[in-house]
Amino acid sequence: MNRQVVLVSRPTGVAQADNFAIRESNDPVPGDGQILVHNRFLSVEPAMRGWIADVGNYTAPVGIGEVMRSLAVGRIVASRHPNYAVGEHVAGWFGWQEFAAVDSDAIVRRVTETDLPLSLALGVLGINGVTAHLALTLIGEPKPGDTVLVSTAAGSVGSAVGQIATILGARAVGIAGGADKVRQCVEDFGYAAAIDYKAPELGHAIDAACPNGVDVYFDNTAGVISDTVYPRLTIGARVVICGTASIPAWDPWPTGPRIERHLLVKRARAQGFVIFDHNDRYDASVAQLAAWVREGRLRYAEDVLDGIEACPDALAGLYRGENRGKRVIELR
């Protein structure tokens, strides 16, 4: 039997465990041109909140009764596609399930880094690392000596952003939640400084950590944190909008301080980034990230949950801040 995690009700805000159910179905059989993947690791992404919201964003929402959309990595156990062989490891859109019969367009890439842990294909060598690398370099354009401020700095994207900024010669400053994650930013991920957003006087803390202002702001949160950052942008600053974790729901549309005057006076720019717009750069980005990992210049942390039973509450736990690094679910 194939165990699958399906969406059974539409959440308001962050999905909770009771929005999902685990069901059993017969093992899938690949059709012509398909492969059958035995998933080994399933990904948990902050973006999943948007994928199951009743108001679509950049993708159609997951339907009620459908397998939860997810990246996964596993081994091909049957193939009816001429370009894919049994035994190969692949990462792609295989969903929260043990086995997936998919067309080739669901495959993101072959995983060829046999010297590195397979789970990294979902983290620092997957959508999170590639997002960090491409969003920072294509939109943020950090230069040596720039100050790069990163929100959710200890998370799977943010932790990579800070390290890549440092590799490129910039000074990385992180914003994270709680003393433990602040420590992790500095000790594990090499940030020059880190700030606890839960501490009083966030603006004063940013001023102290970024005395010359913020040249690049990598925004994973929106909300009050970002409202506090905008007055501290430098002339010509770049803002990368990668996530809106602090916004609890899409309806009503969030409101807040107006940013136009900050962008105008500082001649700054703010641009959103969605990884699906950059598939042509994916493989080259993974190759660069893997090289940095092998050289010891790019470190990672993983939060590994055990078994498909962990899936229903995994997203809620992510937003509760339980994870230390990239959250994945390992299937035995």
Summary of the structure (lengths in Angstrom):
residues: 332
radius of gyration: 20.0
end to end distance: 14.2
largest distance: 61.1
contacts: 1120
relative contact order: 0.16
helix: 32%
strand: 27%
